[in-house]
Amino acid sequence: MKIINLPKLSKELINLPFRIQNKKVFVKYYDEGVKAGFPSPAEDFREVPLSLDEKYLQNPEATFLIKVVGDSMYPTLQIGDILIVKSDKQFNDNAIGIVSINNTDFTVKRYNKQSNTLIADNVDFPKIKINKEDTLICLGIVKHLIRDL
């Protein structure tokens, strides 16, 4: 019998557990957006309720949060970013996933289907070629990020 233990997260990532409770929290959301130019005092903002858990955590069993602590995906992902990762999505071309090759530690990389490589957005990090004999494990796809300004 062959037992494969899942790799741990690399030093680039920290898992952030969360709980879902029965009550939803709504915030004020202005779906018209805001212009980055000179505002018109005549414009009215149309306020609509937005439930952050409904928007970002639709399937809590397949959603987890990970904090970025490395810079291989800079400038796309920055140290301190919180990633909302979905394990029920496919790892398609140009997707950013939490991945492990051949039981190495999980890391965050972009997938290039044409060249069959994992790419770090930071040019100081090498591309990782995926060969036919390699085993790729994808924990999930990064769908959203939360960044403090």
Stockholm file with secondary structure:
# STOCKHOLM 1.0

chainA/1-149         MKIINLPKLSKELINLPFRIQNKKVFVKYYDEGVKAGFPSPAEDFREVPLSLDEKYLQNPEATFLIKVVGDSMYPTLQIGDILIVKSDKQFNDNAIGIVSINNTDFTVKRYNKQSNTLIADNVDFPKIKINKEDTLICLGIVKHLIRDL
#=GR chainA/1-149 SS CCCCCCCCBCTTEEEECCCCCSCCCEEEEETTCCCSSCCCTTCCCCEEEEEHHHHHCSSGGGEEEEEECSCTTTTTSCTTCEEEEETTSCCCTTCEEEEEETTCCBEEEEEETTTTEEECSSTTSCCEECCTTCCEEEEEEEEEEECCC
#=GC SS_cons         CCCCCCCCBCTTEEEECCCCCSCCCEEEEETTCCCSSCCCTTCCCCEEEEEHHHHHCSSGGGEEEEEECSCTTTTTSCTTCEEEEETTSCCCTTCEEEEEETTCCBEEEEEETTTTEEECSSTTSCCEECCTTCCEEEEEEEEEEECCC
//
